[in-house]
Amino acid sequence: MSAVTFDTLKFVETLKKSGFDDEKAKGIATAYQGAAADQALLTKVDLELTLQKELTPIKMELQMHKYMLGIVLVGIVALILKAFF
């Protein structure tokens, strides 16, 4: 998982401009930074690995059905050819 950079100084200065005092702004910035650090981000690689793991059994089953359908179609064609020739 990747980390997100967080500019606490800019965040504190924005809170101060909005009317918070220094101590409260620093407390809010620290709390937000702690909460944001606990979040896990999903990267493209993580998503691709998860999809690959989840879709592999489905792909295998579809491949099996494709071969089974091919065998059935060959049998039907063989019966049709036998009936007319």
QUIHUGI-V407006 format. One line per field, one symbol per residue. ss: DSSP state (2 for helix, 1 for strand, 0 for the rest). psi: psi as a letter, one per 40 degrees, with the letter a starting at -180 (. if undefined). burial: + if it has 16 or more other ideal C-beta (glycine too) atoms within 10 Angstrom, else -. A space follows every 50 residues. Layout:
# QUIHUGI-V407006
ss=???
psi=???
burial=???
This chain:
# QUIHUGI-V407006
ss=00000002222222222000022222222222222220000002222222 22222222222222222222222222222222220
psi=iiihihgddddddddddeeiiddddddddddddddddehhihiddddddd ddddedddddddddddddddddddddddddddde.
burial=----------++--+----+----++--+--------------------- -----------------------------------
